Amino acid sequence: MNLNKKSMANIKLINENCLVELKKYNDNYFDFAIVDPPYGINVDNNKKDNLVMSKHKSKNWDKYPPTQEYWKELFRVSKNQIVWGGNYFPLPLKKGWICWDKVNPLKGKFSDFELAWTSFLNCDRIYKQEWIGFGRKFREKESSIHPTQKPIDLYRWIIDNFTNEGDKILDTHLGSGSIAIACHYLNRNLMAYEIDKDYYEKACKRYKEKTMQQTMFKT
């Protein structure tokens, strides 16, 4: 198996530039695109007041926002879209936002919420973060491998509420791989791309560790 492409049944993780790959797909090939692209606000190099970012090596991943060509291809290959940080991008006006309420006990240290734009009309929804103890600990009880890592439970909630079993889902910026783990447990087909080799390998390792126990019980 090639190092830059790992296939686990219905989950395919690829270490490649997503824009190059998107051009290979037919129109409306994916049922959903659920993406978390860089916002282009250069938060990666502005870590002074960000406790989460300060724990990760600077890689300039958030220096440039997606290009117009990226958006054109994303909307061409997918029937529906959910875009994290949609409030930072020039997307069509819709009344259909997802609010990730972090139920933040550390006021002033972290953002209280994040927004995701959706291609749906009139479906504003809120997901409340589950905290454990004091400090930023997701229910998974694990350290982050990516500066914008989102909880697996958040993706499980999104996939369960917006998609159907067997749907083909696209993720253009895999990051920590949370969406891959959620898709595995909810029986969705995922094609995910990550251009950074280090993040890609860590996401693949995390996916394998998180799903190994279920696989062992099935054999």
KOLVEXLUM-891548 format. One record per residue: residue number from 1; x, y, z of N, C-alpha, C in turn. Coordinates in pm, 1 decimal. Layout:
% KOLVEXLUM-891548
- k nu nv nw cau cav caw cu cv cw
- NUM X Y Z X Y Z X Y Z
...
***
This chain:
% KOLVEXLUM-891548
- k nu nv nw cau cav caw cu cv cw
- 1 84.5 -119.9 0.0 0.0 0.0 0.0 87.9 124.8 0.0
- 2 55.4 221.7 -83.6 133.5 343.4 -89.5 124.6 420.5 40.9
- 3 234.1 486.4 75.9 237.4 561.5 200.4 141.6 678.9 197.8
- 4 113.1 732.6 78.0 28.3 851.0 71.7 -118.6 819.4 46.6
- 5 -155.0 689.2 55.7 -294.6 653.1 37.5 -326.1 530.5 121.0
- 6 -415.4 547.2 218.7 -451.7 436.5 305.0 -602.0 415.1 299.1
- 7 -640.4 290.8 268.6 -781.2 258.1 253.9 -822.3 158.2 360.9
- 8 -924.2 193.4 439.4 -976.0 107.5 543.3 -1125.4 85.9 516.9
- 9 -1155.1 -17.8 436.8 -1294.1 -47.3 399.5 -1358.1 75.4 334.2
- 10 -1454.4 139.2 402.7 -1524.4 252.4 343.8 -1456.2 386.0 371.6
- 11 -1340.9 384.2 438.1 -1269.5 506.8 472.0 -1139.7 513.8 392.5
- 12 -1122.8 620.1 312.8 -1001.5 637.7 233.8 -935.6 770.1 271.4
- 13 -812.7 761.7 320.9 -736.5 879.1 363.6 -617.2 895.8 270.6
- 14 -603.3 1015.2 214.0 -502.9 1037.3 110.1 -418.0 1159.9 141.4
- 15 -286.6 1143.2 132.4 -190.1 1251.4 153.7 -163.4 1318.4 19.0
- 16 -247.8 1418.8 -13.0 -239.6 1481.5 -144.6 -305.5 1618.7 -139.7
- 17 -272.7 1703.1 -235.1 -337.2 1833.0 -251.7 -480.9 1808.8 -297.3
- 18 -577.5 1850.3 -217.7 -717.8 1819.7 -248.1 -763.0 1881.0 -380.1
- 19 -713.0 1999.1 -413.4 -758.7 2066.2 -534.8 -720.8 1986.8 -658.7
- 20 -604.1 1926.8 -657.3 -561.5 1842.8 -768.7 -656.6 1724.6 -784.6
- 21 -697.8 1666.3 -671.8 -783.0 1547.5 -674.1 -928.0 1579.9 -707.8
- 22 -977.7 1694.7 -663.5 -1117.3 1729.6 -687.9 -1148.5 1735.8 -836.9
- 23 -1052.5 1776.9 -915.8 -1073.9 1791.1 -1059.9 -1096.9 1657.0 -1129.3
- 24 -1069.3 1548.1 -1059.1 -1085.0 1414.8 -1117.7 -1226.9 1359.9 -1102.1
- 25 -1308.2 1425.2 -1017.4 -1441.5 1372.9 -988.4 -1547.8 1431.6 -1080.3
- 26 -1651.9 1352.1 -1105.5 -1766.3 1400.6 -1181.8 -1850.0 1495.8 -1097.7
- 27 -1936.0 1571.8 -1160.8 -2026.5 1663.0 -1090.8 -2113.9 1584.2 -992.8
- 28 -2134.8 1640.8 -873.6 -2222.9 1582.3 -771.8 -2183.9 1440.3 -732.6
- 29 -2057.6 1408.4 -740.0 -2012.5 1273.4 -706.2 -2036.3 1242.6 -557.9
- 30 -2013.6 1341.7 -471.2 -2029.3 1321.9 -326.1 -2166.4 1371.4 -280.1
- 31 -2223.9 1298.9 -185.9 -2349.6 1344.9 -126.2 -2326.0 1466.4 -37.7
- 32 -2212.6 1464.3 33.6 -2179.8 1573.7 125.2 -2032.2 1607.7 118.7
- 33 -2001.9 1736.2 131.0 -1866.2 1781.9 158.8 -1871.3 1843.7 297.8
- 34 -1798.3 1785.3 390.6 -1790.2 1839.3 527.4 -1645.0 1877.9 548.3
- 35 -1617.5 2008.9 545.4 -1478.7 2054.9 537.2 -1444.9 2158.1 644.5
- 36 -1316.6 2162.0 677.1 -1265.2 2256.2 776.8 -1137.1 2318.9 721.6
- 37 -1150.7 2405.8 618.9 -1033.0 2463.6 554.3 -970.2 2574.0 638.1
- 38 -846.2 2612.4 608.0 -782.8 2723.8 679.8 -858.8 2853.6 653.4
- 39 -871.4 2935.9 758.1 -949.2 3059.3 744.8 -869.2 3171.9 681.2
- 40 -736.2 3160.8 683.3 -652.4 3265.8 627.6 -632.3 3383.1 721.7
- 41 -644.9 3358.9 852.4 -626.7 3467.3 950.4 -491.8 3456.8 1021.4
- 42 -407.6 3363.5 974.7 -269.8 3348.5 1022.0 -260.0 3325.0 1172.5
- 43 -359.0 3255.7 1229.1 -357.1 3230.1 1372.8 -240.3 3139.0 1411.7
- 44 -190.4 3061.4 1316.1 -80.1 2969.4 1343.3 46.8 3043.1 1385.3
- 45 64.0 3164.4 1335.3 183.3 3241.9 1369.3 153.7 3354.7 1467.4
- 46 39.7 3347.5 1531.7 2.2 3448.9 1629.7 -44.6 3377.6 1756.2
- 47 49.4 3315.4 1823.8 17.3 3224.2 1933.3 22.2 3286.3 2072.5
- 48 54.5 3410.1 2080.2 76.7 3473.6 2210.1 -39.0 3454.2 2305.6
- 49 -160.3 3472.4 2256.8 -278.0 3464.0 2343.3 -362.5 3340.3 2316.1
- 50 -305.4 3241.4 2250.0 -380.8 3120.8 2217.6 -310.6 2999.7 2276.4
- 51 -367.5 2946.9 2385.5 -304.2 2836.6 2456.3 -299.0 2709.3 2374.7
- 52 -399.7 2685.4 2290.4 -403.5 2564.3 2209.5 -298.0 2570.1 2099.8
- 53 -293.8 2681.7 2026.8 -198.8 2694.3 1916.5 -54.7 2690.6 1964.8
- 54 -30.6 2744.5 2083.8 106.1 2752.8 2134.9 168.3 2615.5 2160.3
- 55 86.0 2511.3 2167.9 137.0 2376.6 2194.1 179.0 2303.9 2065.7
- 56 152.8 2367.2 1950.3 181.2 2302.6 1823.6 285.1 2380.1 1743.3
- 57 363.0 2307.9 1665.4 466.6 2366.5 1581.0 403.4 2450.9 1470.8
- 58 462.3 2567.8 1444.7 412.3 2654.5 1338.5 440.1 2593.1 1202.3
- 59 336.4 2591.3 1116.8 351.9 2534.5 982.9 290.2 2623.2 874.9
- 60 247.6 2743.4 913.1 186.4 2837.1 817.5 60.4 2780.3 751.3
- 61 -4.4 2683.6 818.0 -121.9 2621.3 758.6 -240.4 2718.0 748.8
- 62 -241.0 2824.2 830.8 -355.9 2915.3 830.5 -320.7 3051.8 771.1
- 63 -220.7 3054.7 686.7 -177.4 3182.9 630.1 -262.5 3225.7 511.0
- 64 -308.1 3126.1 433.9 -383.4 3158.1 312.4 -518.9 3087.0 311.8
- 65 -626.8 3160.0 281.5 -759.7 3097.1 272.3 -772.0 3020.8 141.2
- 66 -873.3 2936.1 126.6 -894.5 2863.1 1.3 -914.9 2958.9 -115.9
- 67 -872.1 2916.7 -232.6 -886.4 2998.4 -352.5 -1026.2 2987.3 -410.9
- 68 -1055.9 3076.0 -501.4 -1185.1 3070.5 -569.8 -1200.1 2940.4 -646.6
- 69 -1089.6 2889.3 -698.9 -1092.4 2762.6 -771.9 -1132.2 2647.7 -679.9
- 70 -1084.3 2652.6 -553.7 -1121.3 2549.9 -456.0 -1272.2 2547.2 -435.6
- 71 -1331.8 2665.2 -413.5 -1475.8 2670.8 -388.1 -1554.2 2622.9 -509.7
- 72 -1508.5 2659.6 -627.8 -1576.0 2617.1 -750.3 -1579.1 2465.2 -761.0
- 73 -1464.8 2401.8 -735.5 -1456.3 2256.4 -745.4 -1533.9 2187.8 -633.4
- 74 -1526.5 2243.8 -512.2 -1597.0 2184.7 -398.0 -1747.6 2179.4 -424.1
- 75 -1803.6 2290.4 -471.3 -1947.1 2295.8 -497.2 -1985.0 2214.5 -620.5
- 76 -1892.5 2195.7 -709.8 -1921.2 2116.2 -830.0 -1932.7 1967.9 -797.7
- 77 -1843.1 1916.2 -713.2 -1838.0 1770.9 -690.0 -1929.1 1724.0 -578.0
- 78 -1990.4 1815.6 -502.2 -2073.8 1775.2 -388.5 -2215.1 1832.4 -398.5
- 79 -2311.8 1754.2 -354.9 -2452.0 1796.4 -359.1 -2485.0 1890.7 -244.5
- 80 -2426.6 1864.8 -127.4 -2451.2 1946.2 -8.2 -2317.7 1975.1 59.2
- 81 -2312.1 2086.3 133.2 -2186.0 2125.4 195.1 -2206.2 2175.4 339.2
- 82 -2108.5 2142.8 423.1 -2098.4 2198.6 557.7 -1954.9 2248.8 570.7
- 83 -1939.9 2378.7 598.7 -1807.5 2441.4 596.5 -1778.5 2508.6 730.3
- 84 -1682.5 2454.1 804.3 -1640.9 2518.5 929.0 -1572.8 2651.6 898.0
- 85 -1601.3 2751.3 982.7 -1545.0 2884.3 960.8 -1609.8 2956.6 845.8
- 86 -1732.7 2914.3 811.8 -1802.6 2975.2 699.0 -1821.2 3124.7 712.4
- 87 -1818.2 3175.6 835.0 -1831.9 3319.2 857.4 -1708.7 3396.8 810.6
- 88 -1600.3 3327.1 778.2 -1479.3 3392.7 728.8 -1474.3 3396.2 575.8
- 89 -1565.2 3324.5 509.5 -1555.8 3307.9 365.3 -1673.1 3373.4 291.8
- 90 -1652.4 3412.5 166.7 -1759.0 3473.8 85.3 -1851.9 3367.8 27.6
- 91 -1927.7 3303.3 113.2 -2019.2 3197.3 71.4 -2159.2 3253.4 48.8
- 92 -2242.3 3184.0 -27.1 -2379.4 3231.7 -51.5 -2455.7 3250.0 79.8
- 93 -2542.3 3350.5 82.7 -2621.7 3375.0 202.4 -2721.8 3261.9 223.5
- 94 -2718.2 3203.1 342.1 -2810.7 3096.0 377.3 -2851.5 3113.5 523.5
- 95 -2971.4 3070.8 555.4 -3009.9 3066.8 696.0 -3003.8 2921.4 739.2
- 96 -2883.2 2874.7 758.2 -2864.8 2736.1 795.4 -2726.8 2715.9 853.4
- 97 -2707.5 2757.8 976.7 -2577.0 2751.9 1041.1 -2575.1 2646.6 1152.2
- 98 -2457.9 2588.8 1173.1 -2435.3 2502.0 1288.1 -2347.2 2578.7 1385.5
- 99 -2389.9 2583.5 1510.2 -2310.8 2650.1 1614.3 -2256.5 2544.3 1709.6
- 100 -2125.8 2536.5 1718.8 -2059.8 2447.0 1814.3 -2039.0 2525.4 1943.2
- 101 -2128.5 2507.7 2037.5 -2121.5 2575.2 2167.4 -2024.9 2496.6 2256.7
- 102 -1911.8 2557.0 2287.7 -1808.5 2486.1 2363.7 -1834.6 2484.2 2514.1
- 103 -1945.3 2548.5 2557.5 -1980.3 2553.7 2699.6 -1852.9 2585.4 2778.9
- 104 -1793.8 2695.3 2745.5 -1658.5 2730.9 2787.2 -1651.1 2772.4 2934.3
- 105 -1584.8 2694.2 3020.1 -1568.9 2733.3 3160.5 -1450.1 2827.4 3182.0
- 106 -1368.2 2843.6 3079.7 -1248.8 2928.1 3090.0 -1268.5 3054.0 3007.7
- 107 -1355.9 3140.8 3052.7 -1389.5 3261.4 2978.4 -1263.7 3345.3 2953.5
- 108 -1248.8 3389.0 2829.3 -1135.0 3471.8 2794.3 -1014.8 3392.5 2746.5
- 109 -1015.5 3261.7 2766.9 -902.6 3177.5 2726.3 -927.2 3109.3 2591.8
- 110 -1053.0 3073.6 2566.4 -1089.3 3007.5 2442.2 -1216.2 3071.6 2387.3
- 111 -1239.5 3052.4 2257.0 -1363.5 3099.6 2196.4 -1481.3 3022.6 2255.4
- 112 -1592.4 3091.7 2274.5 -1711.4 3027.1 2329.9 -1780.8 2937.0 2228.1
- 113 -1764.4 2967.1 2099.8 -1831.6 2887.3 1997.6 -1759.4 2902.1 1864.1
- 114 -1793.4 2809.8 1771.5 -1748.1 2818.3 1632.8 -1867.7 2792.5 1543.3
- 115 -1863.4 2849.9 1422.7 -1975.3 2838.8 1330.5 -1938.3 2759.1 1205.9
- 116 -2036.4 2683.8 1157.5 -2021.9 2612.7 1030.8 -2136.6 2654.0 939.4
- 117 -2102.1 2695.5 819.3 -2201.2 2728.9 716.8 -2254.3 2599.4 656.4
- 118 -2383.3 2595.7 625.6 -2439.9 2478.2 557.7 -2516.1 2522.6 434.1
- 119 -2532.4 2432.3 340.5 -2605.2 2462.5 217.2 -2755.2 2446.7 234.4
- 120 -2799.8 2423.8 357.5 -2942.4 2405.4 384.2 -3008.7 2536.8 422.5
- 121 -3139.8 2544.0 405.3 -3216.7 2661.0 443.6 -3291.5 2633.8 573.6
- 122 -3295.5 2734.2 660.6 -3378.3 2728.7 781.5 -3350.8 2605.9 868.1
- 123 -3224.1 2581.7 899.1 -3194.3 2467.1 984.9 -3084.4 2500.3 1085.1
- 124 -3090.7 2618.1 1144.3 -2990.7 2654.6 1244.6 -2993.5 2553.8 1358.4
- 125 -2875.8 2499.0 1391.9 -2867.2 2396.4 1495.3 -2751.5 2427.4 1589.2
- 126 -2762.4 2379.9 1714.0 -2657.3 2400.9 1814.1 -2612.3 2266.4 1869.8
- 127 -2480.8 2247.7 1873.3 -2421.6 2130.9 1938.8 -2346.7 2181.0 2061.3
- 128 -2381.7 2126.8 2178.4 -2316.8 2169.6 2302.1 -2202.3 2075.5 2337.8
- 129 -2088.0 2133.7 2358.0 -1968.0 2058.0 2394.7 -1984.2 1990.6 2530.5
- 130 -1937.1 1868.5 2541.1 -1935.0 1801.2 2671.0 -1795.6 1812.1 2729.8
- 131 -1787.3 1865.5 2849.4 -1659.0 1883.5 2917.7 -1646.0 1782.7 3030.7
- 132 -1521.6 1753.6 3064.7 -1494.2 1667.1 3179.3 -1393.7 1736.7 3268.9
- 133 -1431.8 1759.8 3393.2 -1339.0 1820.8 3488.1 -1306.2 1963.5 3451.3
- 134 -1189.7 2010.2 3492.5 -1147.0 2147.1 3469.8 -1043.9 2151.1 3358.4
- 135 -1064.4 2241.2 3264.7 -972.2 2249.1 3152.7 -1038.2 2196.9 3026.7
- 136 -972.9 2218.0 2915.1 -1031.5 2180.7 2787.6 -1005.8 2033.2 2759.2
- 137 -1099.1 1948.2 2800.2 -1086.6 1805.2 2776.4 -1213.2 1754.9 2710.3
- 138 -1200.7 1703.6 2588.9 -1315.1 1646.2 2520.8 -1345.6 1510.3 2581.6
- 139 -1462.4 1457.6 2550.5 -1502.4 1331.5 2608.9 -1407.2 1218.5 2570.0
- 140 -1336.7 1237.4 2457.1 -1243.2 1133.1 2415.9 -1125.3 1118.2 2511.6
- 141 -1099.3 1221.3 2592.2 -988.7 1220.5 2688.0 -855.5 1192.3 2618.5
- 142 -820.4 1274.9 2522.8 -694.8 1256.7 2452.2 -633.0 1392.4 2421.2
- 143 -501.3 1393.6 2404.9 -433.4 1516.0 2369.6 -450.8 1541.3 2220.4
- 144 -443.2 1666.8 2178.4 -466.3 1700.5 2038.6 -341.3 1676.3 1954.3
- 145 -362.8 1634.2 1829.8 -252.7 1615.9 1736.7 -254.8 1723.4 1628.9
- 146 -357.3 1808.6 1633.6 -371.0 1917.1 1535.4 -424.2 2040.5 1607.5
- 147 -375.2 2159.9 1572.5 -417.4 2281.6 1644.5 -564.8 2314.7 1634.2
- 148 -635.5 2265.0 1532.4 -779.6 2291.6 1522.7 -860.3 2162.5 1536.2
- 149 -809.5 2070.1 1613.7 -875.9 1940.5 1631.6 -1014.8 1957.8 1692.2
- 150 -1111.7 1892.6 1629.7 -1248.8 1896.7 1679.5 -1287.3 1760.1 1734.6
- 151 -1379.6 1756.6 1830.4 -1417.1 1629.6 1895.1 -1480.8 1530.7 1797.8
- 152 -1454.8 1404.9 1818.4 -1519.0 1300.3 1738.9 -1670.1 1308.2 1757.0
- 153 -1714.3 1333.2 1879.9 -1858.6 1339.6 1907.4 -1926.7 1451.7 1829.5
- 154 -1855.3 1561.1 1804.9 -1911.4 1670.0 1724.6 -1939.1 1621.6 1583.1
- 155 -1844.6 1550.5 1524.9 -1864.6 1498.2 1390.4 -1970.0 1387.3 1387.8
- 156 -1975.8 1307.7 1491.0 -2079.8 1205.0 1497.0 -2217.6 1270.5 1497.5
- 157 -2231.2 1378.2 1571.8 -2358.2 1450.9 1579.2 -2394.6 1508.4 1443.1
- 158 -2297.7 1569.2 1375.0 -2322.6 1627.5 1242.7 -2362.6 1519.6 1143.5
- 159 -2286.0 1412.3 1138.9 -2312.0 1305.4 1042.6 -2445.7 1237.5 1069.4
- 160 -2478.0 1218.7 1197.2 -2603.3 1154.2 1234.4 -2723.9 1241.2 1200.7
- 161 -2708.5 1373.2 1212.8 -2820.3 1464.9 1192.4 -2838.6 1512.1 1048.8
- 162 -2732.9 1507.0 969.4 -2741.4 1564.9 835.4 -2721.6 1465.0 721.2
- 163 -2663.6 1349.4 747.4 -2635.4 1254.7 639.6 -2707.8 1122.6 663.4
- 164 -2702.1 1036.9 564.7 -2766.3 905.7 573.1 -2662.8 794.4 561.4
- 165 -2694.1 679.3 616.1 -2603.3 565.4 608.7 -2573.1 532.4 463.1
- 166 -2445.4 513.5 435.1 -2403.2 482.0 300.0 -2369.1 602.0 214.1
- 167 -2394.7 723.0 263.9 -2361.7 844.1 188.4 -2211.9 852.6 160.7
- 168 -2179.3 915.2 48.6 -2040.3 942.4 14.0 -2004.9 1083.2 61.4
- 169 -1906.3 1090.6 151.3 -1868.7 1217.0 214.2 -1726.8 1255.0 174.5
- 170 -1705.9 1383.4 150.3 -1575.2 1437.4 114.7 -1525.0 1528.8 225.6
- 171 -1397.4 1511.2 263.3 -1330.7 1605.6 352.8 -1199.9 1645.5 285.9
- 172 -1185.0 1774.1 258.2 -1066.9 1821.6 185.8 -949.0 1855.0 275.9
- 173 -974.1 1867.0 405.5 -868.8 1901.1 501.1 -885.3 1811.9 624.5
- 174 -826.7 1694.4 618.3 -848.6 1591.0 720.3 -803.8 1632.9 859.4
- 175 -689.0 1700.5 870.3 -640.5 1743.8 1001.2 -614.7 1628.9 1095.7
- 176 -687.6 1624.7 1205.9 -666.6 1522.9 1309.1 -737.1 1390.9 1279.3
- 177 -826.7 1390.7 1181.9 -896.5 1267.2 1145.0 -1022.6 1237.6 1223.0
- 178 -1075.2 1333.2 1298.4 -1196.5 1309.3 1377.7 -1313.7 1265.0 1290.4
- 179 -1328.1 1325.6 1173.1 -1439.3 1290.8 1085.7 -1428.6 1147.6 1036.4
- 180 -1305.5 1099.0 1015.3 -1286.2 961.8 968.0 -1333.2 861.1 1072.1
- 181 -1304.5 887.8 1196.4 -1345.2 798.7 1305.5 -1498.0 797.4 1318.0
- 182 -1558.0 915.6 1308.3 -1704.0 924.8 1315.9 -1769.5 851.5 1199.0
- 183 -1716.7 867.6 1079.6 -1772.5 801.2 962.3 -1760.9 649.6 974.2
- 184 -1652.3 603.5 1032.3 -1633.2 459.8 1052.5 -1744.8 402.0 1139.0
- 185 -1773.3 466.1 1249.9 -1872.7 413.2 1343.5 -2016.0 430.0 1294.3
- 186 -2039.1 526.4 1203.8 -2175.2 549.8 1154.2 -2195.3 496.7 1012.4
- 187 -2100.2 418.4 964.7 -2111.4 350.5 835.9 -2135.5 447.3 720.3
- 188 -2049.9 547.5 711.0 -2050.3 638.3 596.6 -1924.7 613.9 513.4
- 189 -1931.0 646.7 386.4 -1816.0 634.6 297.3 -1743.5 768.6 292.8
- 190 -1616.8 768.3 327.3 -1541.9 893.7 335.4 -1419.7 891.7 244.4
- 191 -1401.1 1002.0 172.1 -1279.2 1027.4 97.0 -1220.0 1154.9 156.7
- 192 -1103.6 1143.6 219.7 -1046.8 1258.0 290.9 -902.9 1283.8 247.1
- 193 -870.0 1412.0 233.8 -737.5 1453.1 188.4 -668.4 1538.9 294.4
- 194 -538.6 1519.0 306.8 -455.8 1600.5 396.0 -321.7 1622.4 326.2
- 195 -287.1 1747.7 301.7 -166.5 1778.8 225.8 -39.4 1768.8 309.6
- 196 -50.5 1790.5 441.0 66.5 1785.0 529.0 94.6 1639.8 569.4
- 197 211.7 1591.0 536.9 243.6 1450.3 560.7 245.3 1416.5 709.3
- 198 295.8 1506.8 791.3 302.8 1482.8 935.8 163.0 1468.1 995.1
- 199 74.0 1562.8 964.7 -63.3 1554.3 1013.7 -132.9 1429.8 958.4
- 200 -106.4 1399.5 832.1 -167.7 1282.9 768.5 -131.4 1154.0 841.3
- 201 -3.3 1135.9 868.6 40.8 1013.0 934.7 -13.9 1003.1 1076.4
- 202 -21.7 1117.2 1145.4 -77.9 1117.1 1280.7 -226.9 1085.8 1277.6
- 203 -297.2 1138.6 1178.5 -441.6 1112.8 1166.2 -466.4 965.3 1135.9
- 204 -383.4 905.0 1049.2 -398.6 763.3 1016.3 -374.1 676.5 1139.1
- 205 -272.4 712.2 1215.4 -239.3 638.6 1338.2 -353.6 650.1 1439.4
- 206 -407.9 770.4 1454.4 -519.0 792.6 1547.3 -642.0 714.2 1503.3
- 207 -669.9 716.0 1374.5 -784.6 640.6 1322.2 -770.0 492.5 1354.0
- 208 -652.8 438.7 1329.7 -630.0 296.8 1353.7 -647.3 262.1 1500.2
- 209 -593.2 346.4 1588.9 -602.6 320.5 1732.6 -746.9 328.7 1780.7
- 210 -822.2 425.5 1729.3 -959.4 446.3 1774.6 -1056.3 339.5 1723.9
- 211 -1026.0 280.0 1610.3 -1118.7 184.3 1550.6 -1073.2 39.5 1567.0
- 212 -954.1 17.9 1617.5 -898.5 -116.9 1627.9 -982.2 -207.8 1717.4
- 213 -1028.9 -153.4 1830.1 -1102.8 -236.4 1925.2 -1229.8 -291.2 1862.7
- 214 -1302.2 -207.4 1787.5 -1424.6 -253.4 1722.4 -1393.2 -362.3 1620.3
- 215 -1284.5 -343.3 1544.2 -1245.8 -441.2 1443.8 -1212.4 -575.2 1507.2
- 216 -1144.2 -572.5 1621.2 -1107.2 -695.4 1689.9 -1230.2 -773.6 1733.5
- 217 -1334.0 -704.5 1781.2 -1454.3 -772.9 1825.3 -1531.6 -833.5 1709.1
- 218 -1514.4 -778.7 1587.6 -1586.8 -828.8 1471.5 -1519.9 -950.9 1409.6
- 219 -1390.7 -973.3 1438.4 -1317.6 -1083.5 1375.2 -1333.6 -1211.9 1454.3
***
